[in-house]
Amino acid sequence: MPYAAFRSIGAYVPEKTLTNEELSHMVDTSDEWITKRTGIKTRHIAAKDEKTSDMGTKAAKVALERSGMAVEDIDMVICATISPDYFCMPSTATVIAANLGIKNATAFDISAACTGFIYILSIAKAFIESGMKKNVLIIGSEKLSAITDYTDRGTCILFGDGAGAAVITATDKKEEAIIDIHTGSDGAYADLLMTPNGGSGSAHDALDKEAAGCYMQMKGNETFKVAVKTLTQDVRDILETNNIKSEDIHHFIPHQANYRIIKAVGDALKMREDQVILTVHKYGNTSGASIPMAINDIYEEGILQKGEMMLLDAFGGGLTWGSALIPFAPFK
């Protein structure tokens, strides 16, 4: 049976930044207020004519180059996004594949919000281990600025834009294999974080009157409580299932939503400070792009080394959640 290996990482961040100071001139807030409650200092904002697929394509090019794979080798492309180029079709994944010159590959999007990258990891793993695919390109890309209400200080301070990508390939070496991935959901909590209008659940003739409903809406306090509890239990479960201790993890890479959530989960799991990867201060919450962007940061800083164990953990609208145990297994 083939195994699935995590071969490479790449990311793209838009040039423009939006600082807390700049936000303080847009809504009733301050740098001190934002920093204390979220840990965020800046977030990157895509250009007006820059699409989710454009950012995903740039991240994917980096991941492909680092993997040493040719576009002809890729037989599946999956994109995790809640801010696709188009409302229904075509999928952002097919646009990215076309941009890269990938032809005849299976390509589709998934919507799992901030847990999206872990969900597409699980899909890639399943397709490879079943023998149906050999080389899968996965991308988390978000232009959240397009669905953010910049008059709502509860959400506009949180979100930014960016993309991350990885190449997952078949291997016969068990030591290179993705160890385990857990995913879950509970739609009973859907109203905690959602974009209520714009789909088939809202009348099209009401959209002009209810445009604000097409933006992200969040019940912050309730989401925080559920997130900390769910993320902590999910990590405990995946570590216990695989007989791995928290001290054996080289890099704990949680979804970068809020510093207080990350710290609460890290403390509950007794993770050392040097194990916990933080990028929320400079990127904010980039949803499905958050985890691969963080992995890319530690790769480019020389912190992530071949064979080291990554523990990924995420929680997002749906509600969805997931965790993954992955050794970094580049070809070189």
ROMAR-594888 format. One record per atom (N, C-alpha, C): x, y, z. Coordinates in pm, whole numbers, plus 50000, padded with zeros to 5 digits. Each point is the difference from the previous one (the first is absolute). Layout:
XYZ ...
REM end
This chain:
500834988050000 499175012050000 500865012550000 499725009849913 500785012350002 499645008650121 500955008150042 499775009850105 500005013949936 499525009850075 500005013949952 501055007950077 500835007649927 501085007750061 499855014849970 500315008350099 499945014649988 501365004749948 500055003849871 501285002349933 500515014450002 499095009749989 500475013849988 498935009750044 500435012450019 499105010750043 500355012649924 498985008349978 500205013049936 498915009450047 500235013049986 498995009750042 500145012849920 498955007950006 500015013249939 499225009550091 500575012050019 499375010250082 499915012949919 498825006149991 499895012649926 500905010950058 500365009549915 500945010450041 499395009850100 498755003749979 499385010250084 499724994750140 500275008350102 499674996450137 498965009850055 499254995150096 499025008150071 500334999050148 500435011050059 500455000050138 498845002950095 500244997350128 499005003350101 499745015050005 501055007749983 499855014550001 499095004649887 500174994149883 499135003549886 498564996150028 499804988450061 498644995750033 499335009250101 500815006050087 499445009050102 499365012449939 500345003049874 499385011249929 498764995649921 499744986949999 498874994749925 498854995950092 500344994850117 498994995850099 500485004350138 499114998950098 500325004050137 500864989350066 501305001349983 500944990350057 501365006750018 500974992450046 501375005250018 500984988549990 501255003549979 501044989849995 500054992150130 499895007150112 500054993450131 498844990250017 498795004249960 498814991650015 500134987349915 500415001549874 500144988549909 501094990550048 501155005750035 501144991850042 499674991950125 499355006450096 499694993250126 499034988549980 499045001749912 498954990049982 500314989349896 500895003149907 500254990649890 501464996649977 500915009150037 501414998149969 500375004549860 499045004949925 500245004149861 500525014449996 501045002249919 500545013549979 499745004949858 500174991149902 499775003449860 499324988349930 499445002749885 499494989649912 500225004849858 500164990749905 500265003649861 498705000049921 499895009449906 498775001849923 500324999249851 499294991449929 500234998249857 499605012649923 500645001949886 499645011149912 498584998049948 499375010949958 498604999349956 499824990149886 500984999449909 499894991049884 500704986650022 500374997150124 500714987550033 498984990050054 499884988749932 499004990150036 500584989250092 499124992450061 500414988750082 500854990349919 499624997649875 500774990849915 501385005449968 500145013349987 501315005949973 500964997250115 499525001950123 500844997550116 500314985150013 498984991649978 500214985650007 500984995149896 499965005849882 500934996249893 501445003250040 500215011850056 501365004050040 500544991150111 499164996550096 500444990950107 500294986249945 499164995349907 500164986749942 501294999149918 500355010649928 501245000049922 501214997950090 499995006450117 501114998450095 500054985750051 498854994650038 499964986250052 500454990049894 499575001949877 500414990949892 501505000849976 500545012049995 501435001649977 500824993350109 499585001850124 500744994250112 499874984850004 498904994849948 499814985550001 500834993149893 500335007349895 500704994149887 499074992949902 498685001050025 499034993649912 499715009049880 499714993749887 499575007449881 498485000850000 499465010149932 498545001349996 499364987649939 500724993449910 499474987949936 499824988550099 500715000850113 499934989450100 498755001050088 499415011750008 498885002450092 498714994249942 499354991450076 498754994049951 498775004050081 500185008950098 498855005450072 500365013650058 499065009449993 500165013350059 498765002850085 500225003250129 498895002950089 500265013650066 498995008350002 500125013150064 498985001250113 500485004150117 499135002950113 499815015150006 498765004649988 499745014450004 498555002750036 499775011250069 498655005150020 499825013249926 501005003749921 499935012349920 500414996949856 499274990949933 500384995749866 499875011449898 500644998249886 499885010049893 498555001949958 499274989049991 498655000249947 499044993750100 498765005049998 499014995750097 499744985049993 499794994749882 499704985849985 501064992549919 500325005149881 500924993149911 500625010049904 501174997249949 500814988150024 500675000350138 500474988750045 500704999450127 501325007549991 500455005250111 501295006850005 501134990449966 499854987350037 501044990049971 500214998349850 498905000149923 500164998449855 500695012149939 499725011950055 500675012149951 501494999450031 500344995950121 501424998750039 500704989849912 499354988549977 500594989649915 500275005549860 499055007449945 500195005949867 501135010150001 500085008150103 501095009950012 501364993350001 500074988250060 501274992850013 500314991449877 499044998249912 500194991349884 499764985450031 499284997250109 499654986250035 498754996049924 500094989749920 498884995749917 499534985950039 498714997849989 499394986850020 500054994850143 500395008450094 500024995850140 498635002250065 499664991750095 498825002450083 500225013050077 499015009050001 500155012750070 498675004450057 499995004050127 498775004550064 500335007850127 499015007650048 500115007650124 499274992750113 500395003350123 499204996050116 499795012250088 498914999850077 499685010950090 499924994750142 501065002150076 500014995950141 500575011250087 499955012249945 500465011950072 501454998250049 500245003450125 501385000250050 500624986150012 499184989749994 500514986350006 500304994749860 499805008349898 500084995549862 501284992849963 501155005050045 501264993849960 500134985950056 499544997950122 500054986550058 499024990749927 498865005249961 499054991949923 500614995649866 500665009349929 500564995949870 501224991150017 500695001350111 501074990450031 499424985950013 498874999150070 499394986850020 499524994249867 499485008549912 499554995449868 501184995149917 501075007749999 501204996049925 500544986750051 500064998750132 500484987750061 499154988049958 498695001850002 499104989049966 500134995949854 500085009749910 500144996849858 501324993149971 501065004250065 501314993949976 500054985950059 499524998350122 500074986950064 499064989949934 498975004749933 499124991049926 500594995949866 501065007049958 500624997249871 499385007549884 499005008450026 499315007149893 500835011649944 500825006450086 500855011149959 501404998250057 500985006749936 501394998850045 500595013150049 499655011049934 500615012850033 498915010850007 499765005050120 498895009150022 500525013750045 499515010449933 500315013850036 498835005550080 500275004250123 498935005550084 500305014650031 498945008149999 500155014450017 498935005350094 500425008450094 499065007850079 500205014549960 498975006249945 500135013749951 498765008050037 500235012150051 498875008150046 500195014849970 498975006049944 499885014549990 498855004050092 500264999450130 498965002550098 499595014750004 500895008749951 499635014249994 498785002249913 499744990749908 498845001249912 498694996850069 500064993050114 498774996350072 500045005050144 500795010450024 500115006050133 499305013550002 499215002350104 499295012650018 500915009550079 500535010149934 500955009150065 499325011050081 498704997850032 499335008450099 499724992150128 500354987149999 499774991250115 501324997150069 500235006650112 501324998550065 500204986150060 498934992650018 500144986550054 500624990149903 499915003049870 500574990949900 501115006349916 499895013049969 500975005949906 501415000550055 500144999550132 501335000150060 500714986549988 499244989649968 500534986450007 500614994749871 499405003549885 500244992249879 500965006749902 500774991549931 500925004449897 499994990649882 500845003049902 500054992349876 501354992949985 500004989149924 501244992949972 499724985949951 501084992849970 499854986349948 501184991550042 499734987150014 501044990250027 499724987349922 501044992849962 499824987949919 501024989550040 499664987449973 500894988950030 499834989249894 501064992249981 499964988549911 500044987350084 499024991349978 499904987250071 500164988949898 500934990850023 500244989549902 499994986250064 499894989949916 500074986250046 501444996350037 500134991550100 501314994950041 499834985850053 501064992249991 499964986750059 500774999550132 500465011650045 500775000950125 499095004250114 499774991250094 499075002850108 500455011750086 501325001850014 500505010950083 499695013749941 499675000649871 499645012649936 498505002750005 499234990350039 498555000649985 499335009850097 498975006749950 499095007250088 499414989950098 500135002750128 499664990150101 498494998750019 499335011350019 498574999350027 499385013849979 498735000249962 499245012449987 498614997650058 499565009050089 498664999650055 499225012149949 498754998249960 499145011149963 498624997850059 499305010950026 498654998950054 499215012649976 498714999750032 499155011749982 498774998950088 499355011550021 498735000450071 499225012149949 499074997449909 499225010649939 499035006850095 499804994550119 499125006350098 500535013650046 501315002149981 500625012650038 500265009249880 499334997549890 500285007249876 499865015150014 499085004550085 499735014350009 501075007750077 500984993150058 501075007050071 500935007349904 500184994549880 500905006149902 499494996449862 499495010149928 499364996949872 499885012449912 499704997649873 499555010449909 498564996449965 499035006250065 498624995149995 499285001549866 500395009649918 499295002249874 500894997549879 499364999549884 500754998549875 499874986449937 499554990250078 499814986649946 498544997149974 499684987449976 498624996349968 499075001250119 500585002050119 499175001650119 499435013850017 500425009649915 499465013650008 499465004049864 498915007250001 499355003949875 500875010049923 500164997649872 500865008849920 499465014249992 498695001550008 499465013549989 500185008050129 500534993350103 500245007050126 501465003650019 500864995849909 501435002050019 500395014750005 499385008449918 500335014250002 499725006250137 498944995350063 499625005350130 500824993950113 500534988149976 500694992750105 501454997149963 500645009849935 501374997849953 500954996850115 499745005850117 500884997450114 500024985350038 498934992849966 499944985850031 500924991749915 500595005849896 500974992949918 501405001050057 500165007850106 501285000950070 500044989750114 501204997350048 500144990950113 499405006250125 499304991850077 499455004250128 500414989950106 500365005050118 500524990950103 499515004050139 499674990050078 499735001950143 501304996550073 500785010350026 501384998150044 500184992350129 499295003850106 500204993550130 499614985349997 498874997149937 499564986149991 500964991649916 500485005749890 500954992949914 501284996950075 500505009750076 501234998350078 499884988050094 498914999350074 499834989250099 499954986349934 499234998949893 499884987249931 501344996249935 500695009849945 501274997449931 501044994250096 500185006450114 501024995350096 499704985750045 498774997450036 499614986650047 500194989549891 499525003149879 500044990449890 501424997249954 500795010549982 501384998349953 500834992050099 499855003150127 500774992850103 499674985249999 498714996749998 499594985950002 500434992749874 499925006749885 500364993749873 501484996449998 500855008950050 501434997150004 500294988750099 499365000350114 500214989150097 499624986549939 498914999949924 499534987649938 501014994749898 500525008749911 500894995149896 501354995850057 500465006850106 501254995950064 499834986550071 498894998450071 499754987550072 499814988349903 499265002449892 499754989549902 501304994649942 500965008849981 501264996249936 501164998250098 499665000150131 500994997650105 501195009649987 499695012749979 501025010449988 499795010050112 501075004450063 499925009850108 500235014049944 499475009850070 500135013949953 501465004249988 500864994650086 501415003849994 500724994249878 499364990349932 500604994249880 499735008549875 499135010050012 499665008549887 501055010949982 500565001049880 500975010649973 499315013549980 498884999849924 499335012649966 498484998350013 499425007050098 498555000550013 499525012149921 499254997449891 499605010649908 498485001050000 499465008150090 498555001650005 499535010249897 498714999749970 499415010549918 500225013450069 500415010049922 500365013050057 498785009349999 499134998150098 498785007950008 500115011050105 500574996550115 500005009050114 501064995150097 500885008950044 501084995950089 499464993850129 498905005350051 499464994850126 499524985649986 499434996649883 499594986149977 501244991049992 501005004449925 501224992149983 500674997650134 500105010550082 500664998650130 499214990950092 498685001550001 499174991750088 500134985249963 500004997049871 500144986149955 501404994950029 501025008149969 501384995950025 500254997250147 499485008550088 500184998150144 499284987450047 498784997749949 499234988250041 500714987149959 500735000549888 500704988249950 501434999150052 500405010050082 501345000550058 501095000749891 499715007549896 500995002349895 500995010750044 501284997749973 501015010250029 499835011749904 500465011550042 499895012049916 500724998249867 501144992950002 500774998449876 499354990049903 499014992450048 499294990649912 498885006849922 499455010650056 498795006349945 500385010549895 499494998349879 500305009249890 498955011049997 500475012549998 499125011649999 500285008949879 498975002649922 500105009749891 498815009550000 499084998150095 498775007850003 500275014950011 501125003850063 500305014150021 500245007549869 500504993049897 500325007049875 499064997149885 499224989050008 499084996549892 498535000850039 499704999850131 498624998850043 499464986349965 498694998949993 499334987449968 499814999249849 500684990549936 499854998149855 499284986949969 499194995450093 499144988349981 500774988149945 499564994449885 500614987949946 501465001549959 500485012549990 501405002349965 500905001050122 499405000850117 500735003050122 501104989950033 499664987350003 500984989750038 501124998649897 499714998849870 501134998949907 500875012549997 499445011950022 500825012050008 500944999450119 499514994750113 500844998650119 501104989749978 499664988849934 501024989949969 501075006049910 499565007849902 500955006249909 500945009450074 499495007350096 500855009250077 501144992650069 499684988950069 501074993150072 500924992549904 499504996449882 500864994049899 501015010449949 499515011849965 500895010249946 500965005550104 499644999050128 500885004550108 501014989350039 499914988249937 500944989150031 499684992650128 498805002350054 499604993450125 499484986049974 499284998149890 499444986949966 501014991749923 500354988450053 501004991449941 499404986549960 500654993649907 499554987049950 499854990050115 498874992950002 499754989850100 499335005050126 499915013150017 499405005350122 498474998649997 499444998050119 498574997550012 499225012850017 498985002049916 499095011350012 498654995050052 499435007550092 498654997650047 499155012149959 499054997649910 499125010749953 498664999150072 499385011550023 498755000350074 499195012149955 498734998049966 499205011249950 498534998650038 499345011449998 498595001150038 499395011249917 498824997649941 499445010549915 498504999149987 499455009349922 498575000749978 499454987049943 498814996850043 499374987449956 499114993650107 500474998450122 501405001150040 500784987749954 501265002049969 500894989149961 501255000350086 500664988750010 501284999550070 500824988449946 501305000150030 500854989249954 501405001150055 500714989049997 501404999650044 500744989949913 501315001649993 500814991249916 501404998450059 500534987949988 501394996950040 500794997049875 500995008549970 500674999249869 501515001850014 500794990149958 501445002549991 500305007749871 500905009550007 500405007549881 500944991149919 499624997149874 500724989949922 500375005049861 500835010549990 500435004649868 500874989449934 500075000249866 500834990449929 501485001950030 500405012550024 501425002850029 500165005450140 
REM end
